[in-house]
Amino acid sequence: MEIKAAALLAEMQSMQGEAQNLAPVQGTGPRQDFAELLGQAVNKVNGLQQTTNELRTRFELGDESVGLEQVMISAQKSSIAFEATVQVRNKLVDAYKTIMNMPV
């Protein structure tokens, strides 16, 4: 199995750039609604899962352009993103319960 280091490095740099774009920026800028940000995150996780399913199907059908490493990396990305989304949901539910149990 051959791992293409250049492609892997490029993908890691791309992910680093995306993470830096999510970092809080000081100053005034357009404010985004929390619900909108949450919806975008869920849509991105869904997109990762759909991409993974497409790659799996292509690999299973014998598409020579799709390697097993691509399928496995994509599956891990979508799995991690889904787990992170579930953890955020759990924290939101806990926060909601805490707020609802506060005396008025």
C-alpha positions in Angstrom: 0.0 0.0 0.0 1.4 3.3 -1.1 0.7 6.4 0.9 1.0 9.6 -1.0 2.7 12.0 1.5 2.2 15.1 -0.6 -1.5 14.6 -0.8 -1.8 13.8 2.9 0.3 16.9 3.8 -1.9 19.1 1.5 -5.0 17.8 3.2 -3.6 18.4 6.6 -2.7 21.9 5.7 -6.2 22.4 4.3 -7.7 21.2 7.6 -5.4 23.5 9.5 -6.5 26.5 7.4 -10.2 25.6 8.1 -9.5 25.4 11.8 -7.8 28.8 11.8 -10.8 30.3 10.0 -12.9 29.0 12.9 -10.7 30.7 15.6 -12.3 33.7 17.3 -11.3 37.0 15.7 -11.1 40.2 17.7 -12.9 43.2 16.3 -16.2 44.0 14.8 -17.6 41.8 12.1 -20.9 40.4 11.0 -22.5 38.3 13.8 -23.9 34.9 12.9 -26.8 33.3 14.6 -26.0 30.3 16.7 -28.7 28.2 15.1 -27.2 29.0 11.7 -23.8 28.0 12.8 -25.1 24.8 14.3 -27.1 24.0 11.1 -24.0 24.6 9.0 -22.0 22.2 11.2 -24.6 19.5 11.0 -24.8 19.9 7.2 -21.0 19.6 7.0 -21.1 16.3 9.0 -23.9 15.0 6.7 -21.8 15.9 3.7 -18.8 14.0 5.1 -21.0 11.0 5.7 -22.5 11.1 2.2 -19.0 11.4 0.7 -17.9 8.4 2.7 -20.9 6.4 1.5 -20.1 7.3 -2.1 -16.5 6.3 -1.8 -17.4 3.0 -0.2 -19.9 2.2 -3.0 -17.4 3.1 -5.6 -14.7 1.0 -4.0 -17.1 -2.0 -3.6 -18.0 -1.8 -7.2 -14.3 -2.0 -8.2 -13.6 1.6 -9.2 -9.8 1.7 -9.7 -9.6 5.4 -8.9 -10.7 4.8 -5.3 -8.2 3.3 -2.9 -8.9 1.5 0.4 -6.9 4.2 2.2 -9.2 6.9 0.8 -12.3 5.0 2.0 -10.8 4.4 5.5 -9.6 8.0 6.0 -13.0 9.3 4.8 -14.8 6.9 7.2 -12.7 8.1 10.1 -13.3 11.8 9.3 -17.0 11.3 9.2 -17.0 9.2 12.4 -15.0 11.8 14.3 -17.2 14.6 13.1 -20.3 12.7 14.1 -19.0 11.9 17.5 -18.0 15.6 18.0 -21.5 16.6 17.0 -23.1 14.2 19.5 -20.9 15.6 22.2 -21.9 19.1 21.4 -25.6 18.0 21.5 -25.1 16.4 24.8 -23.5 19.5 26.3 -26.4 21.6 24.9 -28.9 19.3 26.5 -27.1 19.5 29.8 -26.9 23.3 29.7 -30.7 23.4 28.9 -31.5 21.1 31.8 -29.3 23.2 34.1 -31.1 26.4 33.0 -34.5 24.9 33.4 -33.8 23.7 36.9 -32.7 27.2 38.1 -35.0 28.8 40.6 -36.7 31.9 39.3 
